Amino acid sequence: MVPNEAYTFTVQAADGAMLYNPWADSGGERIEVTEADWRPEEQRIVYRLPHPCRMLVRAGTKPGPLLASIVDWEPRRAGEIIETWRGLDDTSRFYVPAWLTSF
């Protein structure tokens, strides 16, 4: 048993020859979301993706501490994406935006 996830497989011959490898042609390019709308009153972050990919969304200072992992390399579809985030750090002890403005 394995958890629900986005999986692929490869097929390799006994002599080591690669017969099927979807990673070879999958792209693997980095996508950087340059525009996102954080809506604290709705507890949402809204952004758009040009095609399906895995997302890493974090809050913190640059350079500085990572305060919250909002999305940790999870698959997302293309189009408008809405992530729920209450604005709390990973320990749920403090409200990240208030901390950042006082930094």
N, C-alpha and C positions, 0 to 999 in steps of 0.2 A: 504494500500500500504506500502511496506517495500522496502528498497534499495536492490540491488543485493548483495548477500552475501552467505556465506556457512552456511546453516541452518540445524538443526536437530530437531526432536520433540520427546516427551515422551508421553506415554499413561498410565494414572493412573486411577484405579477403584474408584468408589464413596467411598468405605470403606478405601481408602488410599493405597491399595495394588498396587505395581508397576507392570504393565503388559508389558511395553516395554520401555527400556532405553538404547539407543545406546551408551551413554557415559560410561556405566558400563564396556563395553568391548572394548572401543576405544583406549586404551593405555594411551594417555595423557602424554607420557614421553617427557622430554625436550631434544631437539637436539641442540647441539652447533656446529656451523660451525667453524672449526679450521683453514681452509685455504680459503682465498678469494683473488681475484686479482683485485685491483683497477687500472683502466686504465684511468688516467686523460685526456689523449689526445683524448680518445673516450667517455669520460664522462660516464663510465660504471664501475659497480662492478660485478664481475663474481664469482659465487660459485656453489657448487654441493650439492643437497639434496638426502639422501638415500630413502626417501619416501615423499608423499605429507604432508604438514604441514602448520601452520601459522608462518609467519616470522616477527621478530622485528629486524630492522637494524638501528643502530644509530651511530653517530660519536661524539667523545668527548675525554676527558682524563679520566683515571681511576687511582685513584679516582679524580674526578673533574667534571667540568660542562658538561652537555649534550649540544652539539652545533647544532646537526642536527638530525631530525627524518627522515630517508630515507624511511623506510617501517614500517608501524604501524600495526602489527598483521594481515597482509593480507594473504589470502590463496595462496600457491605456490605449483606447481606440483613437482614430483620427477625429478631428473636429473639436467642438467646444467641450472642455472638461471642467467639472465642478468638484473640488475637493472640500471636504468639511474639516475645519480647523477652528477650535475655540480660542486660539491665541495663546495657549498655555505651553510652557516648556515641557520637556520629556518627563519631568518629575511631577507635573501638575501643581507646582508650588507657586509659580509666579506667571504673570501675564507678560509675555515677551515684548509686545509693542511698547508698553510702559517702561520696561527696562531699557530698550534700545534708545528711546528718546531722552533718557536721563544719562546715557553713556557718555 
